[in-house]
Each structure stands twice: as structure tokens, then as C-alpha cells.
């Protein structure tokens, strides 16, 4: 599996898998997420509490991403 690092090219309203970096304090295992505008909402999180990541921060906390179909 090849991780993508072009976070700015993650499509909106499409499920992806974010792969957390060692410094990530929110997630330790890959997590399904969806980008809405410049925000990422992860599976299992409460959207009413806000997004898990902002586009400007996702690269600092994630090693990369993969499309959901590539992770299956």
C-alpha cells in the first residue's frame, strides 16, 4: 500500500483513510475520515464537537492517506 501525501488533493465528501503519525494524540490506528471544506471529520467522532483536523494541520499529524477502496 502506497500512502499519498498530497493532502490538499483529498476530494471533498469522499471517505478516505488517514494514517496517523507517531506524534498524533487523537488517533493511533488508521481511521476513516471525510473532508468537508478544509476540515476532516473522522469516524467515531462527534461532529457537533467540531472537526478532528484542519487541512493546515492534517499533514503534521498524519503520515499519509489512502482512498477507502485501496485500503480494502
PyMOL Python script that loads the backbone (N, CA, C, O; Angstrom):
from pymol import cmd

cmd.read_pdbstr("""\
ATOM      1  N   UNK A   1       0.844  -1.170   0.000  1.00  0.00           N
ATOM      2  CA  UNK A   1       0.000   0.000   0.000  1.00  0.00           C
ATOM      3  C   UNK A   1       0.892   1.238   0.000  1.00  0.00           C
ATOM      4  O   UNK A   1       1.810   1.359   0.811  1.00  0.00           O
ATOM      5  N   UNK A   2       0.612   2.132  -0.905  1.00  0.00           N
ATOM      6  CA  UNK A   2       1.363   3.372  -1.002  1.00  0.00           C
ATOM      7  C   UNK A   2       0.537   4.499  -0.405  1.00  0.00           C
ATOM      8  O   UNK A   2      -0.592   4.748  -0.828  1.00  0.00           O
ATOM      9  N   UNK A   3       1.103   5.170   0.573  1.00  0.00           N
ATOM     10  CA  UNK A   3       0.416   6.304   1.176  1.00  0.00           C
ATOM     11  C   UNK A   3       0.588   7.537   0.307  1.00  0.00           C
ATOM     12  O   UNK A   3       1.667   7.806  -0.220  1.00  0.00           O
ATOM     13  N   UNK A   4      -0.489   8.268   0.172  1.00  0.00           N
ATOM     14  CA  UNK A   4      -0.425   9.540  -0.543  1.00  0.00           C
ATOM     15  C   UNK A   4      -0.119  10.636   0.467  1.00  0.00           C
ATOM     16  O   UNK A   4      -0.519  10.552   1.628  1.00  0.00           O
ATOM     17  N   UNK A   5       0.593  11.661   0.018  1.00  0.00           N
ATOM     18  CA  UNK A   5       0.970  12.766   0.890  1.00  0.00           C
ATOM     19  C   UNK A   5       0.415  14.097   0.401  1.00  0.00           C
ATOM     20  O   UNK A   5       0.691  15.142   0.991  1.00  0.00           O
ATOM     21  N   UNK A   6      -0.352  14.063  -0.657  1.00  0.00           N
ATOM     22  CA  UNK A   6      -0.923  15.280  -1.237  1.00  0.00           C
ATOM     23  C   UNK A   6      -2.264  15.595  -0.567  1.00  0.00           C
ATOM     24  O   UNK A   6      -3.322  15.486  -1.187  1.00  0.00           O
ATOM     25  N   UNK A   7      -2.201  15.982   0.697  1.00  0.00           N
ATOM     26  CA  UNK A   7      -3.408  16.216   1.491  1.00  0.00           C
ATOM     27  C   UNK A   7      -4.319  17.255   0.850  1.00  0.00           C
ATOM     28  O   UNK A   7      -5.539  17.171   0.988  1.00  0.00           O
ATOM     29  N   UNK A   8      -3.750  18.230   0.154  1.00  0.00           N
ATOM     30  CA  UNK A   8      -4.557  19.268  -0.485  1.00  0.00           C
ATOM     31  C   UNK A   8      -5.428  18.701  -1.607  1.00  0.00           C
ATOM     32  O   UNK A   8      -6.391  19.347  -2.022  1.00  0.00           O
ATOM     33  N   UNK A   9      -5.107  17.516  -2.099  1.00  0.00           N
ATOM     34  CA  UNK A   9      -5.871  16.900  -3.185  1.00  0.00           C
ATOM     35  C   UNK A   9      -6.904  15.881  -2.709  1.00  0.00           C
ATOM     36  O   UNK A   9      -7.525  15.205  -3.529  1.00  0.00           O
ATOM     37  N   UNK A  10      -7.093  15.764  -1.411  1.00  0.00           N
ATOM     38  CA  UNK A  10      -8.120  14.856  -0.907  1.00  0.00           C
ATOM     39  C   UNK A  10      -9.469  15.394  -1.363  1.00  0.00           C
ATOM     40  O   UNK A  10      -9.796  16.551  -1.100  1.00  0.00           O
ATOM     41  N   UNK A  11     -10.250  14.569  -2.039  1.00  0.00           N
ATOM     42  CA  UNK A  11     -11.551  15.046  -2.516  1.00  0.00           C
ATOM     43  C   UNK A  11     -12.515  15.299  -1.355  1.00  0.00           C
ATOM     44  O   UNK A  11     -12.412  14.687  -0.292  1.00  0.00           O
ATOM     45  N   UNK A  12     -13.449  16.213  -1.589  1.00  0.00           N
ATOM     46  CA  UNK A  12     -14.464  16.506  -0.578  1.00  0.00           C
ATOM     47  C   UNK A  12     -15.588  15.485  -0.650  1.00  0.00           C
ATOM     48  O   UNK A  12     -15.884  14.936  -1.711  1.00  0.00           O
ATOM     49  N   UNK A  13     -16.205  15.243   0.495  1.00  0.00           N
ATOM     50  CA  UNK A  13     -17.372  14.355   0.613  1.00  0.00           C
ATOM     51  C   UNK A  13     -17.106  12.935   0.133  1.00  0.00           C
ATOM     52  O   UNK A  13     -18.018  12.264  -0.350  1.00  0.00           O
ATOM     53  N   UNK A  14     -15.869  12.474   0.262  1.00  0.00           N
ATOM     54  CA  UNK A  14     -15.479  11.113  -0.113  1.00  0.00           C
ATOM     55  C   UNK A  14     -14.743  10.502   1.078  1.00  0.00           C
ATOM     56  O   UNK A  14     -13.871  11.144   1.663  1.00  0.00           O
ATOM     57  N   UNK A  15     -15.087   9.272   1.438  1.00  0.00           N
ATOM     58  CA  UNK A  15     -14.389   8.611   2.536  1.00  0.00           C
ATOM     59  C   UNK A  15     -12.964   8.268   2.139  1.00  0.00           C
ATOM     60  O   UNK A  15     -12.714   7.762   1.046  1.00  0.00           O
ATOM     61  N   UNK A  16     -12.034   8.551   3.044  1.00  0.00           N
ATOM     62  CA  UNK A  16     -10.620   8.198   2.869  1.00  0.00           C
ATOM     63  C   UNK A  16     -10.152   7.566   4.187  1.00  0.00           C
ATOM     64  O   UNK A  16     -10.881   7.566   5.179  1.00  0.00           O
ATOM     65  N   UNK A  17      -8.941   7.034   4.180  1.00  0.00           N
ATOM     66  CA  UNK A  17      -8.322   6.528   5.401  1.00  0.00           C
ATOM     67  C   UNK A  17      -7.110   7.406   5.703  1.00  0.00           C
ATOM     68  O   UNK A  17      -6.197   7.531   4.887  1.00  0.00           O
ATOM     69  N   UNK A  18      -7.121   8.007   6.887  1.00  0.00           N
ATOM     70  CA  UNK A  18      -5.959   8.766   7.353  1.00  0.00           C
ATOM     71  C   UNK A  18      -5.075   7.835   8.167  1.00  0.00           C
ATOM     72  O   UNK A  18      -5.569   7.070   8.995  1.00  0.00           O
ATOM     73  N   UNK A  19      -3.784   7.898   7.936  1.00  0.00           N
ATOM     74  CA  UNK A  19      -2.815   7.060   8.642  1.00  0.00           C
ATOM     75  C   UNK A  19      -2.031   7.956   9.600  1.00  0.00           C
ATOM     76  O   UNK A  19      -1.210   8.762   9.162  1.00  0.00           O
ATOM     77  N   UNK A  20      -2.278   7.820  10.905  1.00  0.00           N
ATOM     78  CA  UNK A  20      -1.682   8.734  11.882  1.00  0.00           C
ATOM     79  C   UNK A  20      -0.164   8.598  12.000  1.00  0.00           C
ATOM     80  O   UNK A  20       0.403   7.518  11.836  1.00  0.00           O
ATOM     81  N   UNK A  21       0.460   9.717  12.286  1.00  0.00           N
ATOM     82  CA  UNK A  21       1.893   9.746  12.579  1.00  0.00           C
ATOM     83  C   UNK A  21       2.095   9.393  14.044  1.00  0.00           C
ATOM     84  O   UNK A  21       1.140   9.388  14.819  1.00  0.00           O
ATOM     85  N   UNK A  22       3.319   9.101  14.423  1.00  0.00           N
ATOM     86  CA  UNK A  22       3.628   8.748  15.818  1.00  0.00           C
ATOM     87  C   UNK A  22       3.258   9.866  16.790  1.00  0.00           C
ATOM     88  O   UNK A  22       2.896   9.591  17.934  1.00  0.00           O
ATOM     89  N   UNK A  23       3.344  11.118  16.352  1.00  0.00           N
ATOM     90  CA  UNK A  23       3.057  12.264  17.224  1.00  0.00           C
ATOM     91  C   UNK A  23       1.565  12.566  17.335  1.00  0.00           C
ATOM     92  O   UNK A  23       1.183  13.508  18.030  1.00  0.00           O
ATOM     93  N   UNK A  24       0.727  11.798  16.675  1.00  0.00           N
ATOM     94  CA  UNK A  24      -0.714  12.044  16.684  1.00  0.00           C
ATOM     95  C   UNK A  24      -1.300  11.669  18.043  1.00  0.00           C
ATOM     96  O   UNK A  24      -1.178  10.526  18.483  1.00  0.00           O
ATOM     97  N   UNK A  25      -1.927  12.622  18.696  1.00  0.00           N
ATOM     98  CA  UNK A  25      -2.517  12.381  20.008  1.00  0.00           C
ATOM     99  C   UNK A  25      -3.990  11.991  19.928  1.00  0.00           C
ATOM    100  O   UNK A  25      -4.574  11.567  20.926  1.00  0.00           O
ATOM    101  N   UNK A  26      -4.592  12.131  18.751  1.00  0.00           N
ATOM    102  CA  UNK A  26      -6.014  11.820  18.589  1.00  0.00           C
ATOM    103  C   UNK A  26      -6.226  10.375  18.153  1.00  0.00           C
ATOM    104  O   UNK A  26      -7.082   9.677  18.696  1.00  0.00           O
ATOM    105  N   UNK A  27      -5.453   9.934  17.182  1.00  0.00           N
ATOM    106  CA  UNK A  27      -5.619   8.584  16.638  1.00  0.00           C
ATOM    107  C   UNK A  27      -4.288   7.834  16.651  1.00  0.00           C
ATOM    108  O   UNK A  27      -3.230   8.417  16.416  1.00  0.00           O
ATOM    109  N   UNK A  28      -4.359   6.552  16.927  1.00  0.00           N
ATOM    110  CA  UNK A  28      -3.176   5.683  16.920  1.00  0.00           C
ATOM    111  C   UNK A  28      -3.221   4.683  15.770  1.00  0.00           C
ATOM    112  O   UNK A  28      -2.190   4.148  15.362  1.00  0.00           O
ATOM    113  N   UNK A  29      -4.423   4.434  15.252  1.00  0.00           N
ATOM    114  CA  UNK A  29      -4.612   3.483  14.155  1.00  0.00           C
ATOM    115  C   UNK A  29      -5.241   4.213  12.986  1.00  0.00           C
ATOM    116  O   UNK A  29      -5.860   5.259  13.179  1.00  0.00           O
ATOM    117  N   UNK A  30      -5.097   3.682  11.764  1.00  0.00           N
ATOM    118  CA  UNK A  30      -5.761   4.309  10.624  1.00  0.00           C
ATOM    119  C   UNK A  30      -7.255   4.485  10.896  1.00  0.00           C
ATOM    120  O   UNK A  30      -7.900   3.637  11.513  1.00  0.00           O
ATOM    121  N   UNK A  31      -7.777   5.600  10.420  1.00  0.00           N
ATOM    122  CA  UNK A  31      -9.169   5.955  10.695  1.00  0.00           C
ATOM    123  C   UNK A  31      -9.834   6.480   9.424  1.00  0.00           C
ATOM    124  O   UNK A  31      -9.236   7.224   8.646  1.00  0.00           O
ATOM    125  N   UNK A  32     -11.084   6.072   9.239  1.00  0.00           N
ATOM    126  CA  UNK A  32     -11.855   6.571   8.105  1.00  0.00           C
ATOM    127  C   UNK A  32     -12.234   8.018   8.396  1.00  0.00           C
ATOM    128  O   UNK A  32     -12.629   8.355   9.512  1.00  0.00           O
ATOM    129  N   UNK A  33     -12.109   8.868   7.382  1.00  0.00           N
ATOM    130  CA  UNK A  33     -12.414  10.280   7.544  1.00  0.00           C
ATOM    131  C   UNK A  33     -13.051  10.823   6.274  1.00  0.00           C
ATOM    132  O   UNK A  33     -12.976  10.211   5.209  1.00  0.00           O
ATOM    133  N   UNK A  34     -13.678  11.985   6.411  1.00  0.00           N
ATOM    134  CA  UNK A  34     -14.250  12.676   5.266  1.00  0.00           C
ATOM    135  C   UNK A  34     -13.842  14.136   5.356  1.00  0.00           C
ATOM    136  O   UNK A  34     -13.881  14.747   6.424  1.00  0.00           O
ATOM    137  N   UNK A  35     -13.447  14.683   4.202  1.00  0.00           N
ATOM    138  CA  UNK A  35     -13.097  16.100   4.135  1.00  0.00           C
ATOM    139  C   UNK A  35     -14.333  16.887   3.747  1.00  0.00           C
ATOM    140  O   UNK A  35     -15.008  16.562   2.770  1.00  0.00           O
ATOM    141  N   UNK A  36     -14.624  17.926   4.517  1.00  0.00           N
ATOM    142  CA  UNK A  36     -15.691  18.862   4.197  1.00  0.00           C
ATOM    143  C   UNK A  36     -15.063  20.250   4.298  1.00  0.00           C
ATOM    144  O   UNK A  36     -14.707  20.713   5.381  1.00  0.00           O
ATOM    145  N   UNK A  37     -14.938  20.895   3.150  1.00  0.00           N
ATOM    146  CA  UNK A  37     -14.209  22.167   3.021  1.00  0.00           C
ATOM    147  C   UNK A  37     -12.768  21.916   3.466  1.00  0.00           C
ATOM    148  O   UNK A  37     -12.105  21.040   2.910  1.00  0.00           O
ATOM    149  N   UNK A  38     -12.275  22.651   4.440  1.00  0.00           N
ATOM    150  CA  UNK A  38     -10.889  22.475   4.903  1.00  0.00           C
ATOM    151  C   UNK A  38     -10.819  21.688   6.209  1.00  0.00           C
ATOM    152  O   UNK A  38      -9.826  21.770   6.931  1.00  0.00           O
ATOM    153  N   UNK A  39     -11.868  20.926   6.513  1.00  0.00           N
ATOM    154  CA  UNK A  39     -11.934  20.188   7.774  1.00  0.00           C
ATOM    155  C   UNK A  39     -12.116  18.697   7.531  1.00  0.00           C
ATOM    156  O   UNK A  39     -12.719  18.280   6.542  1.00  0.00           O
ATOM    157  N   UNK A  40     -11.581  17.903   8.456  1.00  0.00           N
ATOM    158  CA  UNK A  40     -11.681  16.447   8.375  1.00  0.00           C
ATOM    159  C   UNK A  40     -12.427  15.928   9.589  1.00  0.00           C
ATOM    160  O   UNK A  40     -12.078  16.225  10.731  1.00  0.00           O
ATOM    161  N   UNK A  41     -13.461  15.147   9.317  1.00  0.00           N
ATOM    162  CA  UNK A  41     -14.282  14.532  10.357  1.00  0.00           C
ATOM    163  C   UNK A  41     -14.030  13.033  10.312  1.00  0.00           C
ATOM    164  O   UNK A  41     -14.196  12.407   9.265  1.00  0.00           O
ATOM    165  N   UNK A  42     -13.637  12.463  11.422  1.00  0.00           N
ATOM    166  CA  UNK A  42     -13.265  11.056  11.479  1.00  0.00           C
ATOM    167  C   UNK A  42     -14.392  10.203  12.042  1.00  0.00           C
ATOM    168  O   UNK A  42     -15.188  10.654  12.866  1.00  0.00           O
ATOM    169  N   UNK A  43     -14.440   8.972  11.582  1.00  0.00           N
ATOM    170  CA  UNK A  43     -15.430   8.010  12.040  1.00  0.00           C
ATOM    171  C   UNK A  43     -15.303   7.824  13.552  1.00  0.00           C
ATOM    172  O   UNK A  43     -14.202   7.711  14.089  1.00  0.00           O
ATOM    173  N   UNK A  44     -16.442   7.796  14.215  1.00  0.00           N
ATOM    174  CA  UNK A  44     -16.451   7.603  15.659  1.00  0.00           C
ATOM    175  C   UNK A  44     -16.368   8.889  16.455  1.00  0.00           C
ATOM    176  O   UNK A  44     -16.462   8.868  17.682  1.00  0.00           O
ATOM    177  N   UNK A  45     -16.191  10.011  15.771  1.00  0.00           N
ATOM    178  CA  UNK A  45     -16.126  11.303  16.456  1.00  0.00           C
ATOM    179  C   UNK A  45     -17.489  11.976  16.405  1.00  0.00           C
ATOM    180  O   UNK A  45     -18.303  11.691  15.526  1.00  0.00           O
ATOM    181  N   UNK A  46     -17.724  12.863  17.348  1.00  0.00           N
ATOM    182  CA  UNK A  46     -18.970  13.612  17.396  1.00  0.00           C
ATOM    183  C   UNK A  46     -18.812  14.889  16.577  1.00  0.00           C
ATOM    184  O   UNK A  46     -18.087  15.791  16.997  1.00  0.00           O
ATOM    185  N   UNK A  47     -19.471  14.994  15.417  1.00  0.00           N
ATOM    186  CA  UNK A  47     -19.319  16.184  14.579  1.00  0.00           C
ATOM    187  C   UNK A  47     -19.772  17.469  15.259  1.00  0.00           C
ATOM    188  O   UNK A  47     -19.328  18.556  14.887  1.00  0.00           O
ATOM    189  N   UNK A  48     -20.649  17.355  16.250  1.00  0.00           N
ATOM    190  CA  UNK A  48     -21.095  18.552  16.974  1.00  0.00           C
ATOM    191  C   UNK A  48     -19.976  19.152  17.823  1.00  0.00           C
ATOM    192  O   UNK A  48     -20.054  20.313  18.223  1.00  0.00           O
ATOM    193  N   UNK A  49     -18.945  18.370  18.095  1.00  0.00           N
ATOM    194  CA  UNK A  49     -17.797  18.871  18.869  1.00  0.00           C
ATOM    195  C   UNK A  49     -16.750  19.499  17.964  1.00  0.00           C
ATOM    196  O   UNK A  49     -15.746  20.024  18.443  1.00  0.00           O
ATOM    197  N   UNK A  50     -16.981  19.447  16.653  1.00  0.00           N
ATOM    198  CA  UNK A  50     -16.060  20.049  15.700  1.00  0.00           C
ATOM    199  C   UNK A  50     -15.254  19.000  14.949  1.00  0.00           C
ATOM    200  O   UNK A  50     -15.344  17.800  15.212  1.00  0.00           O
ATOM    201  N   UNK A  51     -14.481  19.485  14.024  1.00  0.00           N
ATOM    202  CA  UNK A  51     -13.666  18.617  13.184  1.00  0.00           C
ATOM    203  C   UNK A  51     -12.473  18.068  13.960  1.00  0.00           C
ATOM    204  O   UNK A  51     -12.034  18.655  14.948  1.00  0.00           O
ATOM    205  N   UNK A  52     -11.958  16.929  13.492  1.00  0.00           N
ATOM    206  CA  UNK A  52     -10.765  16.348  14.108  1.00  0.00           C
ATOM    207  C   UNK A  52      -9.498  17.035  13.627  1.00  0.00           C
ATOM    208  O   UNK A  52      -8.554  17.219  14.394  1.00  0.00           O
ATOM    209  N   UNK A  53      -9.480  17.416  12.349  1.00  0.00           N
ATOM    210  CA  UNK A  53      -8.289  18.029  11.761  1.00  0.00           C
ATOM    211  C   UNK A  53      -8.695  19.149  10.815  1.00  0.00           C
ATOM    212  O   UNK A  53      -9.781  19.131  10.236  1.00  0.00           O
ATOM    213  N   UNK A  54      -7.810  20.117  10.669  1.00  0.00           N
ATOM    214  CA  UNK A  54      -7.928  21.178   9.674  1.00  0.00           C
ATOM    215  C   UNK A  54      -6.924  20.843   8.575  1.00  0.00           C
ATOM    216  O   UNK A  54      -5.895  20.224   8.842  1.00  0.00           O
ATOM    217  N   UNK A  55      -7.214  21.243   7.363  1.00  0.00           N
ATOM    218  CA  UNK A  55      -6.315  20.955   6.246  1.00  0.00           C
ATOM    219  C   UNK A  55      -4.893  21.434   6.528  1.00  0.00           C
ATOM    220  O   UNK A  55      -3.931  20.779   6.128  1.00  0.00           O
ATOM    221  N   UNK A  56      -4.752  22.554   7.203  1.00  0.00           N
ATOM    222  CA  UNK A  56      -3.426  23.079   7.525  1.00  0.00           C
ATOM    223  C   UNK A  56      -2.664  22.244   8.540  1.00  0.00           C
ATOM    224  O   UNK A  56      -1.446  22.377   8.657  1.00  0.00           O
ATOM    225  N   UNK A  57      -3.363  21.384   9.278  1.00  0.00           N
ATOM    226  CA  UNK A  57      -2.724  20.591  10.328  1.00  0.00           C
ATOM    227  C   UNK A  57      -2.628  19.100  10.021  1.00  0.00           C
ATOM    228  O   UNK A  57      -1.834  18.392  10.642  1.00  0.00           O
ATOM    229  N   UNK A  58      -3.417  18.622   9.081  1.00  0.00           N
ATOM    230  CA  UNK A  58      -3.507  17.178   8.867  1.00  0.00           C
ATOM    231  C   UNK A  58      -2.150  16.570   8.484  1.00  0.00           C
ATOM    232  O   UNK A  58      -1.856  15.441   8.877  1.00  0.00           O
ATOM    233  N   UNK A  59      -1.336  17.283   7.742  1.00  0.00           N
ATOM    234  CA  UNK A  59      -0.028  16.752   7.349  1.00  0.00           C
ATOM    235  C   UNK A  59       0.915  16.611   8.544  1.00  0.00           C
ATOM    236  O   UNK A  59       1.806  15.761   8.529  1.00  0.00           O
ATOM    237  N   UNK A  60       0.732  17.422   9.564  1.00  0.00           N
ATOM    238  CA  UNK A  60       1.589  17.344  10.745  1.00  0.00           C
ATOM    239  C   UNK A  60       1.239  16.138  11.619  1.00  0.00           C
ATOM    240  O   UNK A  60       2.094  15.629  12.344  1.00  0.00           O
ATOM    241  N   UNK A  61      -0.001  15.684  11.554  1.00  0.00           N
ATOM    242  CA  UNK A  61      -0.461  14.620  12.439  1.00  0.00           C
ATOM    243  C   UNK A  61      -0.710  13.290  11.742  1.00  0.00           C
ATOM    244  O   UNK A  61      -1.007  12.290  12.396  1.00  0.00           O
ATOM    245  N   UNK A  62      -0.588  13.274  10.407  1.00  0.00           N
ATOM    246  CA  UNK A  62      -0.827  12.039   9.660  1.00  0.00           C
ATOM    247  C   UNK A  62       0.324  11.773   8.708  1.00  0.00           C
ATOM    248  O   UNK A  62       0.855  12.690   8.082  1.00  0.00           O
ATOM    249  N   UNK A  63       0.706  10.497   8.606  1.00  0.00           N
ATOM    250  CA  UNK A  63       1.785  10.106   7.694  1.00  0.00           C
ATOM    251  C   UNK A  63       1.335  10.162   6.248  1.00  0.00           C
ATOM    252  O   UNK A  63       2.142  10.399   5.350  1.00  0.00           O
ATOM    253  N   UNK A  64       0.058   9.947   6.022  1.00  0.00           N
ATOM    254  CA  UNK A  64      -0.466   9.957   4.670  1.00  0.00           C
ATOM    255  C   UNK A  64      -1.912   9.524   4.670  1.00  0.00           C
ATOM    256  O   UNK A  64      -2.547   9.398   5.717  1.00  0.00           O
ATOM    257  N   UNK A  65      -2.421   9.297   3.464  1.00  0.00           N
ATOM    258  CA  UNK A  65      -3.815   8.888   3.319  1.00  0.00           C
ATOM    259  C   UNK A  65      -3.948   7.936   2.138  1.00  0.00           C
ATOM    260  O   UNK A  65      -3.096   7.885   1.251  1.00  0.00           O
ATOM    261  N   UNK A  66      -5.034   7.190   2.156  1.00  0.00           N
ATOM    262  CA  UNK A  66      -5.358   6.276   1.058  1.00  0.00           C
ATOM    263  C   UNK A  66      -6.855   6.368   0.808  1.00  0.00           C
ATOM    264  O   UNK A  66      -7.627   6.641   1.727  1.00  0.00           O
ATOM    265  N   UNK A  67      -7.268   6.140  -0.438  1.00  0.00           N
ATOM    266  CA  UNK A  67      -8.703   6.036  -0.708  1.00  0.00           C
ATOM    267  C   UNK A  67      -9.256   4.817   0.014  1.00  0.00           C
ATOM    268  O   UNK A  67      -8.523   3.851   0.225  1.00  0.00           O
ATOM    269  N   UNK A  68     -10.511   4.834   0.395  1.00  0.00           N
ATOM    270  CA  UNK A  68     -11.111   3.722   1.120  1.00  0.00           C
ATOM    271  C   UNK A  68     -11.001   2.425   0.301  1.00  0.00           C
ATOM    272  O   UNK A  68     -10.679   1.375   0.856  1.00  0.00           O
ATOM    273  N   UNK A  69     -11.263   2.490  -0.998  1.00  0.00           N
ATOM    274  CA  UNK A  69     -11.211   1.264  -1.807  1.00  0.00           C
ATOM    275  C   UNK A  69      -9.807   0.659  -1.870  1.00  0.00           C
ATOM    276  O   UNK A  69      -9.675  -0.551  -2.052  1.00  0.00           O
ATOM    277  N   UNK A  70      -8.750   1.476  -1.722  1.00  0.00           N
ATOM    278  CA  UNK A  70      -7.390   0.950  -1.728  1.00  0.00           C
ATOM    279  C   UNK A  70      -7.065   0.243  -0.407  1.00  0.00           C
ATOM    280  O   UNK A  70      -6.198  -0.629  -0.354  1.00  0.00           O
ATOM    281  N   UNK A  71      -7.769   0.631   0.648  1.00  0.00           N
ATOM    282  CA  UNK A  71      -7.497   0.052   1.971  1.00  0.00           C
ATOM    283  C   UNK A  71      -8.200  -1.291   2.148  1.00  0.00           C
ATOM    284  O   UNK A  71      -7.836  -2.073   3.027  1.00  0.00           O
ATOM    285  N   UNK A  72      -9.188  -1.555   1.330  1.00  0.00           N
ATOM    286  CA  UNK A  72      -9.963  -2.805   1.479  1.00  0.00           C
ATOM    287  C   UNK A  72      -9.206  -4.013   1.025  1.00  0.00           C
ATOM    288  O   UNK A  72      -9.726  -5.127   1.090  1.00  0.00           O
TER     289      UNK A  72
END
""", "prot")
cmd.dss("prot")
cmd.show_as("cartoon", "prot")
cmd.util.cbc("prot")
cmd.orient("prot")
